[in-house]
Amino acid sequence: MRIALLEDDPDQVALFMEWLKAAGHSCEHFDNGKAFVRSIKHDSFDALILDWMVPDMDGFQVLSWVRENFDWRIPVVFVTARDLEDDIVRALEEGADDYIVKPAKQREFLARLSAVVRRATPVEEGQETIEYEPFFIDLTNHQIQRDGEKVEVTQKEYELIVFLFRNIGRVLSRAHILESVWGRNPDINTRTVDTHVSRIRSKLALAPDTGWKLSSIYQHGYRLEKIMAS
């Protein structure tokens, strides 16, 4: 997973980053609320971890901004020293998906984070197929069909298609796509994403008149959407 962390305590940052890296996740860290919001406006993440008491905008203000401005329900987990029942209830009622009181425990922290992301993911990691008419994706044999006909794609095109279909409706930044599909390869740039998106848009006939749209989002990335018939 790709995580954004809002935390201003260096010791806590080091601890959480170590835990997340050991679990195979990547994490971007921010020590104040305004910088955090500036980043998530133009980048995309699988989940947000918020401390409550941070400079500029506190965690609760960030949560309110996220729920007002995001058009999909990104998972949000509070990890904070504020342990009053009123604070916990307030955060959950305003849209937090979970609330962990410090000091956090490593296994519980990672398990809760995974649980909220799993609940928000339309396609489970363990599934063998993805089916959205007219598409059928065989995750075991790495094959894609459209209307029962096999679509010839390269390995990277296949991986990008799977990533997009796992995240239908979400705006995905180019950086997020690069990291998830190509890994942290310094020789790959965002033009690679644009080129591959153009190819799969053509190969899968992703156009409004076929009931699908793969949109370019200005200064951000891409979003795959199924268009509902009127």
NORFEN-V230493 format. One record per helix or strand of 3 or more residues. SS is the DSSP state (H for helix, E for strand). FROM is the first residue (numbers start at 1). TO is the last residue. If there is no record, write none. Layout:
ss	from	to
SS	FROM	TO
SS	FROM	TO
This chain:
ss	from	to
E	2	6
H	10	22
E	26	30
H	33	42
E	47	50
H	59	69
E	75	80
H	85	93
E	98	101
H	106	120
E	129	132
E	135	138
E	143	146
E	149	151
H	155	166
H	174	182
H	190	203
H	208	210
E	212	217
E	221	226
